[in-house]
Amino acid sequence: MASSDKYMQDKLDERRQLGNYRTLRAESELVDFCSNDYLGFARSPFLKDEIQREIENSPESLNGATGSRLISGNLTYAEELERQIATFHQSEAGLLFNSGYDANVGLFSSLPQKGDTIICDELIHASVIDGARLSYANRYTFRHNDTESLKNKLKQAKGICYVVIEGVYSMDGDTPPIAHIIALTEQYGAHLIVDEAHAIGLYPQGLITHLGLQDKVFARVVTFGKAMGCHGAIVLGSGILRQYLINFARSFIYTTAASFHQLAAVKMAYQLVTRSGADILRLQQNIKLFKQGIKPNPAYPLLQSDSAIQCIILGNNVKAKLAAQQLQTAGLDVRPILSPTVAQGAERIRICLHSYNTTEEIDLLISTINNIIHAA
């Protein structure tokens, strides 16, 4: 019998040969065009000071939570924060999770049951897929943003049906045809769940609330580790959904609760986002500047996106990694997205724009990309 070390080494060698071997990289001095810190909250001295002030105002708070929320880790502060966030997003209730991954795994592993159906957009977050696999429900995917494909899958659904989409897609940066999808879910009696991870920032309350459609959606997942600049997540929905997750979501039940520091950071970030109109405007202007500056090349298309996520398709891992290396040599932190994270042929460079990127930095980004995609 082969040893586990040999198995692991063979798999790593195979990944190297395919050109998609992953390694960790520490922070760098390059200009940030890869992080999810869309509004600059993670680096905000003001937010850091506000968090510290909140902690100092609660001298009785502990360094750690000491246990799960069902044992010793629950706080009145956490429950008040859940109510405040739910109100902000115009939802009846919410339940905090330690990360977006935990939220999606907890929601989708506990709510759909064997005999039910989960229908996901083919580009849905990996955490949704992992949670759905644990549910034993029937699972289907529909072609990205293709409502006819969704309709065909809805016709096949059995039991209680849950349709899952993102407000802004993490790898393409585009938004779904929400109104048409809602019409279909209502027609077929399905429940719509929206992952809003990358929509927060450009839309402070998320895309669904921005469009006034919150009453048409069964549940939303909002994460705090991107535009909110801190960590954690919340599942928004009805009061009965909150109580159900407290009782059945294993990633909530069997984990140590968030520390007071983490909760304070989330609370202060929400206070800051209500005063961040100027940052959101700068982000919108930077997105427009970037899109206007890229000279189209059909061989290496810029995907249609109005969000902070902008992607140029290079077509294979080698070209994507080479383009990223050229950008990094120019002082710009842009990362390649390789298969199997995206489908073969859809390998790309993924550019994340921010409110704090200067015009000069974006001009350098534009000129470097134009040189790459128009090189002889």
Secondary structure, 3 states (H helix, E strand, C coil): CCCHHHHHHHHHHHHHHHCCCCCCCCCCCCEECCCCCCCCHHHCHHHHHHHHHHHHCCCCCCCCCCCCCCCCCCCHHHHHHHHHHHHHCCCCEEEEECCHHHHHHHHHHHCCCCCCEEEEECCCCHHHHHHHHHHCCEEEEECCCCHHHHHHHHHHCCCCEEEEEECCCCCCCCCCCHHHHHHHHHHCCCEEEEECCCCCCCCCCCHHHHCCCHHHCCEEEEECCCCCCCCCEEEEECHHHHHHHHHHCHHHHCCCCCCHHHHHHHHHHHHHHCCCHHHHHHHHHHHHHHHHHCCCCCCCCECCCCCCEEEEECCCHHHHHHHHHHHHHCCEECEEECCCCCCCCCCEEEEECCCCCCHHHHHHHHHHHHHHHCCC
